[in-house]
Amino acid sequence: MLIQFSMSNFRSFRNPAVFSMKASSGKELPDNIINTERMELLKSAAIFGANAAGKTNIIRAIASAIMIIRTSDMRQINDKIPFIDQFMFSHDKAAETSFEFDFLTNGNRYIYGFSCTKERITQEYLTAYYSQKPSEIFRRENHKYSFSNTGVKNELEPLTERNTPNKLFLATATSWNARSTKEPYIWFSTCIDVFDSDNPMIQSLSLYEADKDGELRSFTQKLLKEADINISDYAIRSKKVAAPPVISMGVPFLSKEYAVMSRHDIKEGDGNISTYYLPMQNESKGTQNLFFMSPQIKKALDNGYVFCVDELDSSMHPALLLYIVGLFNNPDTNPHGAQLIMTSHTTELLSTNVMRRDQIFFVEKNNDTGISELYSLDEFSARTREDIRKAYLAGRFGAVPNII
């Protein structure tokens, strides 16, 4: 479970930005809260803002940090560090980009962060909370390492010689079976994902192929039915092709060629039902997004994972968006504490009957400096019976376009 994500010097965010999934002290909508032994966390959060304000960059920052971690062991000694996209309106091209995750996994809390340029890791650290007291497992300043205690030092120090300036020690140590780093690394490799809307099939088709018991098929059929989409079923065929593997969001795309067909049961003029199969690419963009997103949503709900998606509402009816958000906020459909983080323009979410104030975030860009700022609705003083949607559109919270 994600507690907090921080970053700086990434795309339109020059200054530190903090995105927190900690619940505030408010008692409204208790079903939207995950109660852990350590703290209360939010099940979902929505980020609003004008076009080009920087909403997408929050999701991209999470994706980039995850990918730097997941691909660390693949880098050769002279390779550049990928996925670094620094704040562009600055003359300081040597400035570091920084990321930090605060998260819970298997009942333990960890804080892991790193700073880097495109050439090298300049700082890296891992802190564990096995109790209320923090214990720093390791800290790295360039290629100098320090450790919390003798036991950890004896395990990790020999592995520092196997690391290189462009690799993360978290990944290197775990690849050599270090016990101290294994649990947090597994969280990054399996428990948090960003939906890649540019390559949705890469993440989803392998999950559809692995659906031997039909649970995913039933879930997708229900989701399509809730969307009032006239698709009763689907068929997926694949064949191996001689092509190099592609990696997207840390998921290798198998060297296969896929054909995805949607099934339509159509009532003819004589009252009989005829079945037709159409290529998925012939369906609407919204239908394709929903179909390929379905396995990721189910995977998150089944395992209590973190699911991040940019513009979840793209080509999607507001009622369907509310339904998907409801899957995460409802304890019956989300018993394991999965979390949904999304950007959106759908103002139907701006209702105290749907989302708590601490679940709503805004991004606003200063057009003079090109710098984006992230802030929460919870930072504004609450007004009795305030219509949040109306107040947002009126500009009370900022993060709306200035239309002349």
Disulfide bonds with the S-S distance in Angstrom:
none
